[in-house]
C-alpha cells in the first residue's frame, strides 16, 4: 500500500509560541494527517539541516566548478519554487490522525541520504514516536520557503530567507568616471 504526500503546511501559533507542521498524505483514497509542534530551537535546527542537504547536493553535481555552486543552488531553488503550489489552502478536515488529534512536540530530527535523489527525515518525539518523510531536493527547497515564511510571523529574530543574496540593481549601474 503506497502512501502519497498530499500537502504540507507550517503555521505559527502565537499562544503556544510554536510552529505547527501539518503533513497530510493519501493512501487508497484515505487521508491521514500528522500534526507536529516545532519550537524555535527546533525550527532553527530544521532549517540548518535543510540548508546542509541543499549545499551537499549542490556539491555532488559533477562538472560544476565551486565558484558556480551558488548560481546552481539559486537555479535549483527557483525551479523548485516555480513548480510548487503555495496558493492552494491547506485542507485535511476529514483526515485520520493516527498519532492523535493533538500535535506532538518534536525534539529530534534525523536526516539520511536515501537511494537516488531522496533524503529521509525522521521527526522524533521525546517519547520515541517518529514520522519519516522521504524528500527530494525540490521538496526540501519548498519546505525551506514554508519555514522561512512561518518564522517571519513569529518575532523570533531568526534570519531565515530562501532568496540568495543578489546584487541590487543600483549596484549594477554603469560605473561613473570622475576626471
C-alpha positions in Angstrom: 0.0 0.0 0.0 1.7 3.2 -1.2 1.3 6.4 0.7 1.5 9.7 -1.2 2.3 13.0 0.3 -0.6 15.3 -0.3 0.1 18.7 1.4 2.4 20.3 3.9 1.6 23.3 5.9 3.6 25.3 8.5 1.8 28.0 10.5 2.6 30.0 13.6 0.5 29.6 16.8 1.2 32.7 19.0 -0.5 31.1 22.1 1.9 28.2 22.0 4.7 30.3 20.5 5.5 27.3 18.3 5.2 26.4 14.6 2.6 23.8 13.7 3.7 21.5 11.0 0.8 19.6 9.4 1.5 16.8 6.9 -1.3 15.1 5.0 -0.9 12.0 3.0 -3.2 9.8 1.0 -3.3 6.1 0.7 -6.1 4.3 -1.3 -8.3 7.4 -1.1 -8.0 7.8 2.7 -6.4 11.0 4.1 -4.0 10.9 7.0 -2.7 13.9 8.9 0.3 14.2 11.2 0.5 17.3 13.4 3.8 18.3 14.9 4.9 21.2 17.2 8.2 22.8 16.3 9.9 25.1 18.8 12.1 28.0 17.9 15.2 25.9 18.6 13.9 23.0 16.5 12.9 25.3 13.6 16.4 26.7 13.5 17.9 23.2 13.5 15.4 22.0 10.9 16.4 25.0 8.7 20.1 24.2 9.2 19.6 20.5 8.2 17.7 21.6 5.0 20.5 24.1 4.2 23.1 21.4 4.7 21.3 19.0 2.4 20.9 21.6 -0.3 24.6 22.5 0.0 25.7 18.9 -0.1 23.5 18.1 -3.1 24.9 21.1 -4.9 28.5 20.0 -4.2 27.7 16.5 -5.6 26.7 17.8 -9.1 29.6 16.8 -11.3 31.3 19.2 -13.6 30.2 22.4 -11.7 33.1 24.5 -10.6 33.0 25.6 -6.9 32.6 29.3 -7.9 29.3 28.4 -9.8 27.7 26.4 -7.0 25.7 29.4 -5.6 24.3 30.0 -9.1 23.4 26.3 -9.4 21.7 26.4 -5.9 19.7 29.5 -7.0 18.7 27.9 -10.2 17.5 24.7 -8.4 15.7 26.8 -5.8 13.9 28.9 -8.5 13.0 25.7 -10.4 11.6 24.0 -7.3 9.6 27.0 -6.1 8.2 27.8 -9.5 6.5 24.4 -9.7 5.2 24.3 -6.1 1.7 25.4 -5.4 1.8 27.8 -2.4 -1.7 29.3 -3.2 -4.0 26.3 -2.5 -5.2 26.5 1.1 -4.2 23.6 3.3 -7.2 21.2 3.7 -7.4 18.0 5.6 -10.6 18.3 7.6 -11.6 14.6 7.3 -8.2 13.1 7.7 -7.4 10.4 10.2 -4.8 11.3 12.8 -3.1 8.1 13.7 -0.9 9.8 16.3 -3.8 11.5 17.9 -5.5 14.9 17.3 -3.1 16.9 19.5 0.2 17.9 17.9 3.3 16.1 19.0 6.3 18.1 20.3 9.3 17.2 18.1 12.6 17.0 19.9 14.9 15.4 17.4 15.5 15.4 13.7 17.5 12.7 11.9 18.3 13.1 8.2 19.8 10.4 6.0 20.6 10.4 2.3 18.5 7.7 0.7 18.8 5.9 -2.5 18.9 8.1 -5.6 17.7 11.6 -5.2 15.8 11.0 -2.0 16.6 12.0 1.6 14.8 10.7 4.6 13.9 13.0 7.5 12.7 11.5 10.7 10.9 13.7 13.2 11.2 12.2 16.7 9.4 13.0 19.9 10.9 12.7 23.4 8.7 9.5 23.8 10.3 7.9 20.7 7.4 8.3 18.3 8.6 9.2 14.8 7.3 10.3 11.5 9.5 9.6 8.5 9.4 11.6 5.3 11.1 10.7 2.0 12.0 14.0 0.3 13.5 15.1 -2.9 15.6 18.2 -3.3 12.7 20.3 -4.8 10.5 19.4 -1.8 13.3 20.4 0.6 13.5 23.8 -1.2 9.8 24.2 -0.8 9.9 23.3 2.9 12.7 25.9 3.3 10.3 28.5 2.0 7.5 27.3 4.3 9.8 27.5 7.3 11.1 31.0 6.4 7.5 32.3 5.7 6.2 31.0 9.1 9.2 32.1 11.1 8.8 35.6 9.6 5.5 35.9 11.5 6.9 34.8 14.9 9.1 37.6 16.1 11.8 35.1 16.9 14.6 37.1 15.2 15.8 34.1 13.1 17.4 35.4 9.9 16.0 32.7 7.6 15.5 33.5 4.0 15.2 31.5 0.8 16.3 34.2 -1.5 20.0 34.2 -2.2 22.0 37.4 -1.9 21.6 39.2 -5.2 23.3 42.3 -6.3 20.9 45.3 -6.0 20.0 46.9 -9.3 21.6 50.2 -8.2 25.0 48.4 -7.7 24.8 47.1 -11.3 24.6 50.5 -12.9 27.4 51.5 -15.2 30.4 52.9 -13.2 30.8 56.6 -13.3 34.1 58.3 -14.1 35.3 61.4 -12.4 38.0 63.3 -14.4 
